[in-house]
Amino acid sequence: MKYELILHPDIEKDFKKLSKTQQVLVFKQFEKLKDASELGDYLGNKAGYNLSGLRKLYVDRKKIRIVYQIIETHIVVEVIVVGKREDMAVYAKAAERL
């Protein structure tokens, strides 16, 4: 089953912080998510943020995280945030954007 990919409106800001090479790698992971949304690991409580129901997928040798959720009722994968893990910032952004 192929999933539709929806990007959070602030993903464009996230991409501006990545190199062109990292952007290409992220887009490749997006394509994989359309066919196999369960690829990522489950998130729970990360650094005090309740991210239950979200998943993370690694990019660029674990330097970049894609945080997303699967919406089965609509066959949709919604990407919440893309960014570096430094100081758990990617998880803080995910919690803000929920």
C-alpha positions in Angstrom: 0.0 0.0 0.0 1.4 3.4 -1.0 1.1 6.2 1.5 0.6 9.9 0.8 3.3 12.1 2.2 2.3 15.3 3.9 4.9 17.8 5.1 4.5 20.1 8.1 4.4 23.8 6.8 7.7 24.5 8.7 9.7 21.7 6.9 10.9 24.3 4.4 12.7 26.1 7.3 14.2 22.8 8.4 15.6 22.1 4.9 17.3 25.5 4.7 19.5 24.3 7.6 20.7 21.2 5.8 23.3 20.8 3.1 22.3 20.0 -0.4 23.6 16.4 0.1 21.6 16.0 3.2 18.5 17.3 1.5 18.8 14.7 -1.2 19.3 12.0 1.4 16.2 13.1 3.2 14.1 13.1 0.0 15.3 9.5 -0.6 14.0 8.5 2.8 10.7 10.3 2.1 10.3 8.0 -1.0 10.9 5.0 1.2 8.3 6.1 3.7 5.7 6.2 1.0 6.1 2.4 0.5 7.1 1.3 4.0 5.9 3.8 6.6 6.8 1.4 9.5 10.6 1.8 8.8 11.2 4.2 11.7 11.6 3.5 15.4 8.9 4.5 17.8 9.4 7.5 20.0 8.0 7.8 23.5 9.2 10.3 26.0 12.4 12.0 24.7 14.1 14.5 27.0 10.9 15.3 28.7 8.8 15.6 25.5 5.8 13.3 25.1 6.3 12.1 21.5 4.1 8.9 21.8 2.7 7.9 18.5 5.6 9.4 16.5 8.4 7.6 14.8 12.0 8.6 13.9 14.0 7.7 10.9 17.7 8.4 10.6 19.5 10.1 7.7 23.2 10.7 6.9 24.7 8.2 9.3 22.3 9.2 12.2 23.2 12.9 11.9 19.7 13.9 10.8 16.3 12.8 12.2 13.0 12.7 10.4 10.2 12.7 13.0 6.8 11.6 11.6 3.5 10.0 12.3 1.4 7.5 10.4 -2.3 8.4 10.0 -3.7 5.0 9.0 -7.3 6.2 8.6 -6.2 8.4 5.6 -3.2 6.3 4.5 -1.0 9.3 5.2 2.5 9.8 6.6 2.9 13.3 8.1 6.4 14.5 8.5 6.6 16.8 11.6 10.2 17.9 11.6 13.6 17.2 10.0 16.7 18.2 11.8 19.8 17.4 13.8 19.6 15.7 17.1 21.9 18.2 18.8 20.7 19.0 22.3 17.5 17.1 21.5 16.4 20.2 19.4 14.6 18.0 16.8 12.4 16.5 19.5 11.6 19.9 21.0 10.5 21.1 17.6 8.4 18.0 17.1 6.6 18.6 20.4 6.0 22.3 19.5 4.5 21.4 16.1 2.0 18.8 17.4 
